[in-house]
Structure formats: C-alpha cells, structure tokens
Amino acid sequence: MMSFKLIYKNVGRSIKDYAIYFLTLVLGVSLFYAFNSVSSQPALNDLNYSMEIFGDALVTYIGLLTRFIAIVFAFLIIYANQFIMKRRKKEMGIYMTLGMSKWRISFIFVGETFLVGLFALIIGLGLGFLMSQVISILALKMFVGDAVGYKLLLSKEAIKETIISFSIIYIIVALFNTRNIMNIKLIDLLTANRKNQELKVYNKWATSSLFLVAITLITTGILLLMKFGLDKNYLTVIVSLLGVGIILFYYTISGVMVFLAKRNKKLYFKELNSFLFRQFGSKMQINFLVISILSALLIASLVVLGTGFSVTSSMNKQVTTATPFDLTIVKPYEDNKNLLETAKQDGIPLKENLKSYVEIMLFNADLTYGELFKEQQVKLSDLEQEILMSQVTLITETDYNKILELSGEEGIRLGENKFIINANYEPFNKHIQYFLNKEGKIRIGDKELTPANKKIFGNITYLTNSTRANDVGTVVVPDNMKNYMNPDSFLLNGVFPSQEIEGTVYKIMNNKWVEKSLDGEIYYVTKSVIQDTYFGVFGVIAFISSYLGIILMIVTLSILALQQLTETQDNKERYLTLSKIGADKKMINRLLFRQIGFYFISPLILASFISIFTTKVVLEKLEPFFEVSIKQNMFLSFGIILLLYVIYFMATYQSAKQVILDSRLK
C-alpha cells in the first residue's frame, strides 16, 4: 500500500519531469486514434465501386503506416523514459541507501510510468476524438464529395487498437526500466550529477574552410535539384551532396559562431553570453550528427506536409474547373447515326434523363499538328510525338458556342475567313502561341484562314478521364467551312438533373457499352467517375502525407526536447556555479531560454531553406494534375510546424527551469 502512495506522490512531485514524456504520449495517442477512426464513418463504407477501391487503399495504408509509427513511438518513448531515469538517479540512490530492494524501486518507477501513461491515454483519446471529427469531415469531402453523411461517433475499433498498441509500448518501457534498475550501482547513482564537458578548440582556418565546403556542397546540391529535379540519374548525387553538406554544416557551425562572437567582444562578454556561446558550441560539437539527422527529418516533414496541403487545397478547385458537364460521349463518324440514336437503339434511356445537352460534329482537314508547328523546334515525349502525326480537330463556330453556353460561358464571333484555337494542354500551348504570334495561316479546301485573335482560348470542350486539361488544339472555324471539312466523330456533352440519375444512367451505359468502349467504338465518361478517381488517388496521397509529416515533426521535436533536458540535467552544477558567482535567477532563466531556443532553431535553419526548393520540385511533378500555390502551402506547413515548435519549446523550457530550480538557485 505504501508503494502505491509513493507512486502517486512521486508523479505529483515530478510532474514537470514527465512533461515531454506526457506530451509525446498524448500527441501519439490522439493522432493514432484520429486517423484509425476514419474508416468507421458509415458514409465511407457506402461508396460506389471506384471510390471503394481508394477508400480501402486509404484504410490499408493508414494501417501499415500506423504500425510503423507505433514502432517509432516505442523507441521515442523509451528515449524519453531514459531522461526521466537519469533525472531520478540520485533519488534511486537514496532509496537503495535506505534499504529498499531493486525490485521494489523498479515497481515504483514502472508504476509511475504506468500512471502517467494512463492519464496520457485518457487525455489522448479525448483529444483524438475531437481531431477525428475534423479528419472524418475532410475524408468525406475528399471521397464522397460532401460531408452530408457525417456522423459524430466514437470508434470502438480505433480505441481498441490504440489501447493495445500503447499497452505493448508500456510493457516494453517497463521491461527496459526494470533491466536498467537491476544493472545500476549505488555509487553511480549518488555521483550521477557530477558530469562535465569541455569545448574542443579546433583550428579556425580548418573549421572555416570546412564550413565554406559545406555551403558549396549544399548550394551545388540545390542547383542540381532545380536543374534536374527528381531525375533518378542525378538523384543519388543530389542527396549525397546535400547529406554531406548538412553534416559538415552542423559540424563546423559552432566553431564559426564562437569565432565570430569572440571578435565582437561587446556581444561576447555581455551578461552570460560567453557561457551561452561556449555551451551551445559544446552541444553542437557533440550532437552534430543527431542535429543533421533531425534537420533531414524536418526537410522530409516540411516537404510531405507542403505536398499534402497543396494536393488538398487544389483538389476542389481543379475538379470544378475540369468538369463543367456531367457527361461526355464520343463516337467515330461511321454510319451517320448520332449518339442519341445509338443510345436509344442500344436500350439506354439517355435523352429522357438529360436536363440539357449539346450534340455536335467534330471535323478534320488535311492538316496535322506537326505541320502546324513545322517552323518550330518541338521537344515532346514519345507519346506526344505521336499526336504530331494526327490530324487537327476542327469545330464550327455555332457548335463551339453551343458548348460554351452549356458550360455557362459567353460565345465568340468570328469574321469571314477567320479562326481561333481552343487549347489547354500545357506542352502544346507554347507552340500554338508561337504559331498565332507569327500570323500562322490554315488552308481548308481552297480557303485560307487567318487568326481572329492571337489569344489561346482555354475552354473545356469535353470531359476526359482525368482533371488534366488535354485539348491539344481545336480550331474553331466559320460555319460555311463545313462543306470543305471531313466528318470525324460525334460529340455529346450533357447535364443530368441529379447525381442519382447520373449514376443510374452510367450503370446502364457500362452494361451496354463496356465492350464497345474497350474496342474503341465509343468513349463515355461522367463527372462523378472523374471526381471519384481524382479524389481517390490524391485523397490518399494527401492523407498519408499529412499524417506522416506531422508524425515526423513530433519525433524531431521530442528528440530535441529530450536532448535539451538531458543536457540541462548534466550541466546543472554549472548553473549552480553561475549562481554562486553572482548571476541571479532572472539572468539564468534568460540564458536557459536563449540556449534552448538556439538549439531548437538550429536544425530548422537548413531544413526550411532546402525544403522550399525540394517542395517546389515535387510540386512541379504534380503540376500537370494540380493548380498549386507553393507560397501559400509552405506558409501553412510552417504554421503547423511553428505551433508544434512553440508547444514543445515551452514544455522543454519549463521542465529545464525545474531542473535548475532543484539545484537551489537564488
């Protein structure tokens, strides 16, 4: 009974020692529960076939990632627990001096970690419940299109998985604690606080040279990254340059800082700055490799967060822009039978279920896209090179205006023997613009047409299987050119009264036309199918990126915090010495604040700089699929990181102050 009372009192007395341990557990539990509870939303279990695949993929990937994160958190919590054990070594020595057995001491400390863990589990589940509601709403908007089916619920399965996972972690921590206590010696416990570190003095010219080499390597790595992007032929070189550069930077930065500070004697000898610079320099010399790894983790965190937020923020806008119609059907011109007639003949109730529609004819002429760009140096992919051999698509002015009217856009007017080009496929746009700027002419029959406008019109004239705009160039010509052109295909764009009717008609089309579609006899796609595929693929990317980015950030900050607390514990005799020679409590607190602040910011210096360029390169890869704002999304990433930084910094600072206060400063 006495042991239980002692456990309870020790937790209350040492609550600040457990601050980082407790905070890491709470955040871990809350994120663990929040993301694992997403699959419990009923609306996500009632998806159509295409979205069900992506919904299942999301649940699977989150499950796999969660198990990986559980292992990471297990090591992180063990690492956090080592600080607490180190902090309490003298207390354990007193227990042993009083005759308490190691088994009983082990029971007390295991009991303390269990009690703190239990509180963290309860609070973490409560916070996770609140977070899960926000995440569930976002998931519904991504995979269902709206949050109408959202329900406020508590996921029993997620609670069960969270409790089991963290119980296993607690058991592992308890075993580590027991093993450590059984192996310690009384003399080590009673002299645990007497530790000293020295700042090694390196040759300033050698240090400065290595620092310049580090800057050169990082700069070269970034320049190569901007030039070659994620090209696998250069990626190893880029990563190696940046990796070695980061390690050298943190290996030499402390020496450079101390050299520069010593040259400014007014700054160096102000208050406790000499102690501050030498302590910071000593820590950086010892921990440069750890700081380098943490900086790399921060880069990864910033990049995946920036990418995840970029994907999420552009999804709704991109889908809305790319799908002005509910339905597009295209059929080659062969038997002069239009699409509505074909649908009726095949038993598809199309016309009666459409709220509005436009059915037009697409034409071609004796002109290829390659001939259109003949005076230019065209650099395209192998697939795009094939497009150059295909004939240019033509459409009459009246039919083009019908499409614009259906999508809510204003029509155009062409003069006699004039044309415009509608295009929105980025790789071709620059070549089309060059053609228009050079007053390019098009000959149809015996008529020569000139541009009515040098501007490229970027309207959506039909739906495709993706949200990527891919009209390589449709030439709009006067109606009287129809007799000089060759019929190519029928095109129908339509709008349904409701999403339910759209789904019903699409199912019938799938039953009747799936073989024709595979044989290339007909092409059909609906807005819902495009949205489902788009939201499914990139919704999974956004979720996993955000989840992983936040976890990496928590791991990084936890290690930074625990290192600082361990360093403060190891050097508290030095702070006591400062107190004895006249430094008051306020000065020492200010010193501690700056010291922890410098250490927290140090891995972010390079991480923030490199991640901006890395995120830019990653988003350029996604650019064909999204309209993204790099600046906006990096601000959002930095906002989340800043919030987590402030939380961990304040928790670390308060805990470090408690360590110093225990040394009985003034």
Secondary structure, DSSP 8 states (H G I E B T S, - for coil): -HHHHHHHHHHHHTTTTTHHHHHHHHHHHHHHHHHHTGGG-GGGGS--HHHHHHHHHHHHHHHHHHHHHHHHHHHHHHHHHHHHHHHTHHHHHHHHHTT--HHHHHHHHHHHHHHHHHHHHHHHHHHHHHHHHHHHHHHHHHHTSSSTT------HHHHHHHHHHHHHHHHHHHHHHHHHHHH--HHHHHTTT----------HHHHHHHHHHHHHHHHHHHHHHHHHTT-HHHHHHHHHHHHHHHHHHHHHHHHHHHHHHHHSHHHHTSTTHHHHHHHHHHHHHHHHHHHHHHHHHHHHHHHHHHHHHHHHHHHHHHHHHH-SSSEEEEEESSSS--HHHHHHHTT---GGG-SEEEEEEEEEEEEEHHHHTTTS-----HHHHHHHTSEEEEEEHHHHHHHHHHTT-------TTEEEEE---HHHHHHHHHHHHTT--EEETTEEEEES-SS-B----S--SSSS-----EEEE-GGGGGGSEEEEEEEEEE-S-HHHHHHHHHHHHHHHHHHHHTTS-EEEEHHHHHHHHHHHHHHHHHHHHHHHHHHHHHHHHHHHHHHHHHHHHTHHHHHHHHHTT--HHHHHHHHHHHHHHHHHHHHHHHHHHHHHHHHHHHHHHTTT----HHHHHHHHHHHHHHHHHHHHHHHHHHHHHHHHTT---
